[in-house]
Each structure stands twice: as structure tokens, then as C-alpha cells.
Amino acid sequence: MKIQQIRRDKDEYMEMLLMADPCKDVINSYLDKGEMFALVNGGDVCAVCVVELLKNRKCELKSIVTRKEEQGKGYAKYLLRHVCEHYGNQCDTMYAGTGNRRKTLEFLGKCGFVNSHIVANYYPEHYREPIYEGGVRLTDKIYLKKQLDSEVNVKKVVDLALEAGRILLKNGAEIFRVDETMTRICQRFHVEYVDTFILSHAIFISAENGMEETYTKVKQVPLSSSHLGIVAEVNELSREIAEGLAVEGGIYIDKPTFGWVHWDERSFGEIELVGLCTDICVVSNALILKAMFPEVEITVDASCCAGVTPETHRAALETMKMCQIRVVGA
């Protein structure tokens, strides 16, 4: 699954856009000057949205719609999160306007939008035919807004790219491959200004996001034997990151800290944890989950985890074992 910008033949998606807005004239009024994005899965366009840039670092979500047979799978939320990230470096605020549609207002609220203002009598003045929702004619347009603080944290992105580069270099990847992978990861998170200098035993990287935030780091990489299987896996992972990671039907949680304390809002028959870093996010969430769901079997797949260092990785696994968390793949 990936998200791509549609630059030509936008009117080919008119049928989808009409699902959210019944008036072609209104759609055409923003389609040419707006920027369109599509979420594509398996070669099929599942969701599209249009965003129009405004003055003073503002933008407006003009439309977002999911194909009827793909609704309920989280595609629209994932797409909206992507465009918020995309515009985060050039805009401070994103607006979204809608009629008094309960589902749309709830969706935007879940995506972080809050009430902004109301344009009275908007629909009768802009639409030739009356529009009804739940048997009630729409009149006013309700605007919501979301603050688009830059979601790019240069340090986190560089650390991620550097760790990928370290694994590649340590396991026998060519220097050009290390550079390509690190740059690909940085550009995925809109860190466009990246300089790398790579030796057989060390990596130098410096990056900035265009907003006077620069981060430079050096990493020594001890020589080791080649493991081309690991090299291939990291290369594949970097490509998936570049395309935008997503799982069909998955639920995405934007947690503000290492351990999330709201797992009890969900129910689980069994739980398996993988990810980075074993000694930070994995162990903290594993222990929280074990406390909340003591009767649920919790498994950690160590082969799909990595720690800050091999020592702390092993220590975290031992900690989880002592707390009756099943560890496999170690």
C-alpha cells in the first residue's frame, strides 16, 4: 500500500469525489488549483483527497473520500495523517469544512481537528439543488481546524537512518547501498537536506529540515563478517518505509511516550509484540499489557526486534521472561 500524488487527469476520480460532494461545479472549482493524493493498495485506488494551499501558511482539506467497498478499513485516516505530515513543513493550520454531518465531524475529531468557525447559509448560496443529510437540509458550513506543528523530528529520523546504515555496513553491504538506504529513509520523513560520508568502518551523517534545525552524528561500525540475508531485509524495510507502512484493516496509535497506558480500551485474545527498540518501547508496552491483561498470553518475537545495543536487547528479553512473557526467536 502506498500514497501517491495525482498531478494529471484528476477528473478521472470525479466519480469518487461525487460520493462526498454531489456538485461537479463545486468540485471543479478546487480540483485544478488543489493538490490530489491517492491511497493505492494492490494497484487499486482505495481513497483520495484534495488539499488547497491558502495564504499565511494555511491549507484546506477540500475533500476526502474512500471507495464504498473499502470503507471501514482505516484508509481515510491513514491518508489524512499522511497529508498532515506532508503539509506540516509549509503550513501551520489545516482547515476542513463540512455540513452538519455527524460521521464526518466525528471522523475529523478523531483525526485531531477542533471547531473553528461557521459560514452561515453556505449550501443554499453555493449549490443549485438542496442537500439533505438524515432528512435535514444542510444550510451552514462548519469549519474545523488542526494545528500542523512540524512532525519532522530530525534527530529521530537521522537516528533511524543511522541505525539502518550501521546494520547494513556491519553485515557487508556496499557503501553506495548504505548511502542510498539512509537517504531514502530521511526523504520519506521530509528531511530533504542530507549529507553522508561513509567509510568501511564508520558513518558520518548531517541533516536539516529546512527550518534551521540541523543534526550531525558519527557512528563507528566494527568490522564483521557478511550476512547478506540481513542486508536484503534492511533494504526491503527501507523501501516499505519510503512507500509508507500500513496494514490493511490495522489500527494505528499515535502514542506520546514509550509505553501506552490505554491498552485497556481494547480487548485481546492473544498478543504478539515486535518492533524497535526492545529495551525501550517493546519492554515498556509488554509490561503494561501484562499488568492489564494478566490472563492473556503475550509473546515477543525477538527475531523481529532490536535493541539500542545487543546487551540491552538481551537484558530486556530476560526482564520480560521473568514477568511470564513468552519470548520466541531469541
Residue pairs with C-beta under 8 A, 6 or more apart in sequence:
1 39
1 40
1 41
1 42
1 243
1 244
1 246
1 248
2 39
2 40
2 243
2 244
3 37
3 38
3 39
3 40
3 78
3 79
3 82
3 244
4 37
4 38
4 40
5 35
5 36
5 37
5 38
6 13
6 36
6 37
6 38
6 48
7 36
10 31
10 32
10 36
11 28
11 31
13 36
13 38
13 45
13 48
14 24
14 27
16 45
16 48
16 65
16 67
17 27
17 31
17 48
17 50
17 63
17 65
18 24
18 27
19 65
19 68
20 63
20 64
20 65
21 27
21 63
22 127
22 129
22 131
23 126
23 127
23 128
23 129
26 126
26 127
27 63
30 50
30 52
30 62
30 63
31 50
33 52
34 50
34 51
34 52
34 62
35 50
35 51
35 52
35 53
36 48
36 49
36 50
37 48
37 49
37 50
37 51
37 79
37 82
37 83
37 86
38 45
38 47
38 48
39 45
39 46
39 47
39 48
39 75
39 78
39 79
39 82
40 46
41 70
41 75
41 248
44 67
45 67
46 66
46 67
46 70
46 73
46 75
47 64
47 65
47 66
47 67
47 70
47 75
47 76
47 79
48 63
48 64
48 65
48 79
49 61
49 63
49 64
49 65
49 76
49 79
49 80
49 83
50 61
50 62
50 63
50 64
51 59
51 60
51 61
51 62
51 83
51 87
51 94
52 59
52 60
52 62
53 59
53 90
53 91
54 60
54 95
57 90
57 91
57 92
57 93
58 91
58 92
58 93
58 94
58 95
59 87
59 91
59 93
59 94
59 95
59 148
60 94
60 95
60 96
60 97
61 80
61 83
61 94
61 95
61 96
64 76
64 79
64 80
65 76
66 73
66 75
66 76
73 248
73 249
74 249
74 250
74 251
74 252
76 107
77 107
77 110
77 111
77 252
78 244
78 246
78 252
80 111
81 111
81 252
82 244
84 94
84 111
84 112
84 146
84 148
84 151
85 151
85 152
85 189
85 190
86 190
87 94
87 148
88 148
88 149
88 150
88 151
88 152
88 190
89 150
89 152
89 190
89 209
89 210
89 211
91 148
92 147
92 148
92 149
93 145
93 146
93 147
93 148
94 113
94 145
94 146
94 148
95 116
95 143
95 144
95 145
96 108
96 113
96 143
96 144
96 145
96 146
97 119
97 122
97 141
97 142
97 143
97 144
98 104
98 105
98 108
98 141
98 142
98 144
99 123
99 131
99 133
99 138
99 140
99 141
99 142
100 133
100 136
100 138
100 140
100 142
101 133
101 138
102 134
105 142
105 144
108 144
109 144
111 146
112 146
113 144
113 145
113 146
114 144
114 145
114 146
115 142
115 143
115 144
115 145
116 143
116 144
116 145
117 143
118 140
118 141
118 142
118 143
119 140
119 141
119 143
120 139
120 140
121 139
121 140
122 139
122 140
122 141
123 130
123 131
123 137
123 138
123 139
123 140
123 141
124 130
124 139
130 137
130 138
131 137
131 138
132 138
150 209
150 211
152 189
152 190
152 191
152 209
154 191
154 207
154 208
154 209
154 213
154 214
154 215
155 215
157 185
157 186
157 189
157 191
157 207
158 186
158 191
158 205
158 207
158 215
158 217
159 217
160 185
161 181
161 182
161 183
161 185
161 186
161 194
161 205
161 207
162 182
162 203
162 205
162 217
162 219
163 276
163 306
164 181
164 182
164 185
164 234
164 237
164 238
165 178
165 179
165 181
165 182
165 196
165 198
165 203
165 205
165 219
166 203
166 219
166 221
167 230
167 234
167 306
168 177
168 178
168 181
168 231
168 234
168 235
169 175
169 178
169 198
169 200
169 201
169 203
169 221
170 221
170 222
170 224
171 224
171 226
171 227
171 228
171 230
171 231
172 224
172 225
172 226
172 227
172 228
172 231
173 181
173 231
173 234
173 235
175 198
175 199
175 200
177 231
177 235
178 196
178 198
178 203
179 196
179 198
181 234
181 235
181 238
182 194
182 196
182 203
182 205
183 194
183 196
184 238
184 239
184 241
184 242
185 238
185 241
185 242
186 192
186 194
186 207
187 194
187 242
188 241
188 242
188 244
190 209
191 207
191 208
191 209
192 209
192 210
193 207
193 208
193 209
193 210
194 205
194 206
194 207
195 205
195 206
195 207
196 203
196 204
196 205
196 206
197 203
197 204
197 205
198 204
200 223
201 220
201 221
201 222
201 223
202 218
202 219
202 220
202 221
203 218
203 219
203 221
204 216
204 217
204 218
205 216
205 217
206 214
206 215
206 216
206 217
207 214
207 215
207 216
208 214
208 215
246 252
253 260
258 280
258 281
258 284
258 285
259 281
259 284
259 285
259 287
259 288
260 285
260 288
261 288
263 285
263 288
263 289
263 292
263 293
264 292
264 293
268 289
268 293
268 296
269 296
270 296
270 297
270 298
270 299
271 289
271 293
271 296
271 297
271 298
271 299
272 298
272 299
272 300
272 301
273 282
273 285
273 286
273 289
273 298
273 299
273 300
273 301
273 305
274 282
274 300
274 301
274 304
274 305
275 281
275 282
275 304
275 305
276 282
276 305
276 306
277 305
277 306
277 307
277 308
277 312
277 313
278 300
278 302
278 305
278 306
278 307
278 312
278 313
278 316
278 317
279 307
279 308
279 312
279 313
279 315
279 316
280 308
282 300
282 305
282 316
283 316
283 319
283 320
286 298
286 300
286 320
286 323
286 325
287 319
287 320
287 323
287 325
289 296
289 298
290 298
290 323
290 324
290 325
297 326
298 325
298 326
299 325
299 326
299 327
299 328
300 317
300 320
300 325
300 326
300 327
300 328
301 328
301 329
302 313
302 317
302 327
302 328
302 329
302 330
303 328
303 329
303 330
304 329
305 313
306 313
307 313
307 314
307 316
317 327
317 330
320 327
321 327
